[in-house]
Amino acid sequence: MTDEIHTGGCQCGAIRFRVEGTLGDASVCHCRMCQKASGNFYLPLVSVRGATVTWTRGERRRFQSSNAVWRGFCGDCGTPLTYEAPDGMALAIAAFDRPQGIVPTVQWGIEAKLPYVDHVPDLPGEETMADVAAGSFLTDLVSYQHPDHDTETWPPEAKR
């Protein structure tokens, strides 16, 4: 086993995981099941076949999306976490604490790719605080999202 260690979890912090070992192939899946499971245009996944996955906080809920595949997610906040098939498990890339280092190398299910997805990078981009006047709540926003690292306990004591 390699020294690689990767951690991650859901948005609310109820579920945390640790992956020990080398991550496998990273991909983006456009199939309709992955679109629905992620509530998004596509689902970026990375194989953890050959690595050891430990659930360090909480237990994922699971939904059987087909006769062969289960989808794991947080039962509290709904964050998509796993794609579990007979040939192994993959984890949602964005659920990792450091997703920027997990680069997809292939796209699957392109027959269901939404027609505008390839043009998203051409859209104008703005930083979050660029339209504070329209979203004045942003100036006082307090995030309850779990930080991108392990914590002893969660949630923090004071939620206001």
FIVOMAR-264093 format. One record per residue (C-alpha): residue number from 1; z, y, x. Coordinates in Angstrom, 1 decimal. Example, Ala and Ser with C-alpha at 12.3 -4.5 7.8 and 13.67 -1.06 7.14 Angstrom:
<pts>
  num      zz      yy      xx
    1     7.8    -4.5    12.3
    2     7.1    -1.1    13.7
</pts>
This chain:
<pts>
  num      zz      yy      xx
    1     0.0     0.0     0.0
    2    -0.9     3.4     1.2
    3     1.5     6.4     1.5
    4    -0.3     8.4    -1.1
    5     2.0     9.6    -3.9
    6     0.8    11.5    -7.0
    7     3.0    12.8    -9.8
    8     2.3    14.2   -13.2
    9     3.2    14.2   -16.8
   10     2.7    15.8   -20.2
   11     2.9    19.4   -21.2
   12     6.5    19.3   -22.6
   13     8.0    17.2   -19.8
   14     9.1    14.3   -22.1
   15     6.8    11.9   -20.1
   16     6.5    11.9   -16.3
   17     4.7     9.4   -14.0
   18     4.4     8.6   -10.4
   19     1.3     6.9    -8.8
   20     1.8     5.2    -5.4
   21    -1.4     4.2    -3.7
   22    -5.0     5.4    -3.5
   23    -6.5     6.8    -6.6
   24    -9.8     5.2    -7.7
   25   -13.0     6.7    -9.0
   26   -12.7     9.9   -10.9
   27   -15.1    10.6   -13.8
   28   -15.8    12.7   -16.8
   29   -16.5    10.8   -20.1
   30   -18.5    12.5   -22.9
   31   -18.3     9.6   -25.3
   32   -17.2    10.5   -28.8
   33   -13.9     8.5   -28.5
   34   -13.0    10.5   -25.4
   35   -13.9    13.7   -27.1
   36   -11.6    12.9   -30.0
   37    -8.8    11.5   -27.8
   38    -8.7    14.7   -25.8
   39    -9.6    17.2   -28.5
   40   -12.1    18.5   -26.0
   41   -15.8    18.5   -24.9
   42   -15.1    15.6   -22.5
   43   -12.2    13.7   -20.9
   44   -11.8    13.8   -17.1
   45   -10.1    10.5   -15.9
   46    -9.2     8.8   -12.6
   47    -8.7     5.1   -12.2
   48    -5.3     3.9   -11.0
   49    -6.5     0.3   -10.6
   50    -4.9    -1.0    -7.4
   51    -2.2     1.6    -7.4
   52     1.3     1.3    -8.7
   53     2.1     3.5   -11.8
   54     5.7     4.1   -12.7
   55     6.7     6.0   -15.8
   56     9.7     8.0   -14.4
   57    10.6     9.8   -17.7
   58    10.0     8.7   -21.2
   59     7.6     6.3   -22.7
   60     4.1     7.1   -23.8
   61     2.9     6.4   -27.3
   62    -0.3     4.4   -27.6
   63    -3.2     4.3   -30.1
   64    -5.8     1.5   -30.1
   65    -9.1     3.4   -30.3
   66   -11.3     0.3   -30.2
   67   -10.9    -3.5   -30.0
   68   -10.7    -3.2   -26.2
   69    -9.1     0.2   -25.4
   70    -5.7     1.8   -25.9
   71    -5.1     5.6   -25.4
   72    -1.7     6.7   -24.2
   73    -0.3    10.1   -25.1
   74     3.0    12.0   -25.4
   75     4.5    11.5   -28.8
   76     6.2    14.9   -28.6
   77     3.5    17.3   -27.5
   78     0.4    15.2   -27.8
   79    -0.9    15.4   -24.2
   80    -3.5    12.7   -23.6
   81    -2.3    10.5   -20.7
   82    -4.1     7.2   -20.4
   83    -7.2     5.2   -21.0
   84    -6.2     1.5   -20.9
   85    -9.0    -1.1   -20.8
   86    -9.3    -4.7   -19.9
   87   -10.5    -3.7   -16.4
   88    -7.6    -1.4   -15.7
   89    -6.0     1.9   -16.5
   90    -7.1     5.5   -15.9
   91    -5.0     8.6   -16.2
   92    -6.1    12.0   -17.4
   93    -6.8    14.2   -14.4
   94    -5.3    17.3   -15.9
   95    -2.0    15.5   -16.4
   96    -1.5    15.3   -12.7
   97     0.7    18.0   -11.0
   98    -2.2    18.7    -8.5
   99    -5.4    18.0   -10.4
  100    -7.5    20.2    -8.1
  101    -7.6    17.5    -5.5
  102    -9.0    14.8    -8.0
  103   -12.8    15.5    -8.1
  104   -15.0    13.6   -10.6
  105   -18.1    12.0    -9.1
  106   -19.8    10.6   -12.2
  107   -20.3    11.4   -15.9
  108   -20.2     8.6   -18.5
  109   -21.2     8.6   -22.1
  110   -23.8    11.3   -21.6
  111   -25.6    10.2   -24.8
  112   -22.8    12.0   -26.7
  113   -22.6    15.0   -24.4
  114   -22.4    18.2   -26.5
  115   -25.5    20.3   -26.1
  116   -23.8    23.4   -24.8
  117   -21.4    21.8   -22.3
  118   -23.8    22.4   -19.3
  119   -23.9    26.1   -20.1
  120   -20.1    26.8   -20.2
  121   -20.1    27.9   -16.5
  122   -22.7    30.6   -17.5
  123   -20.3    32.2   -19.9
  124   -18.6    35.4   -18.9
  125   -15.1    34.8   -17.5
  126   -11.9    36.8   -17.9
  127    -8.4    36.4   -16.6
  128    -5.6    35.7   -19.2
  129    -4.1    39.2   -19.0
  130    -7.5    41.0   -19.3
  131    -7.1    41.6   -23.1
  132    -3.4    42.3   -23.4
  133    -4.1    44.9   -26.1
  134    -5.6    42.3   -28.4
  135    -2.9    39.8   -27.5
  136     0.2    41.9   -27.0
  137     2.4    38.9   -27.2
  138     1.1    37.9   -23.7
  139     3.2    40.6   -22.0
  140     6.5    38.9   -23.3
  141     5.2    35.3   -23.2
  142     7.8    32.7   -22.0
  143     6.3    29.3   -21.1
  144     8.2    26.2   -22.2
  145     5.6    24.0   -20.4
  146     7.0    21.6   -17.8
  147     6.4    22.8   -14.3
  148     3.9    21.0   -12.0
  149     6.6    19.0   -10.2
  150     9.4    16.6   -11.0
  151    12.7    17.9   -12.3
  152    16.1    16.3   -12.6
  153    16.3    17.1   -16.3
  154    14.1    18.7   -18.9
  155    14.0    20.8   -21.0
  156    15.8    23.7   -19.5
  157    19.1    24.6   -21.3
  158    18.0    28.0   -22.7
  159    14.9    28.2   -24.9
  160    14.8    31.6   -26.5
</pts>
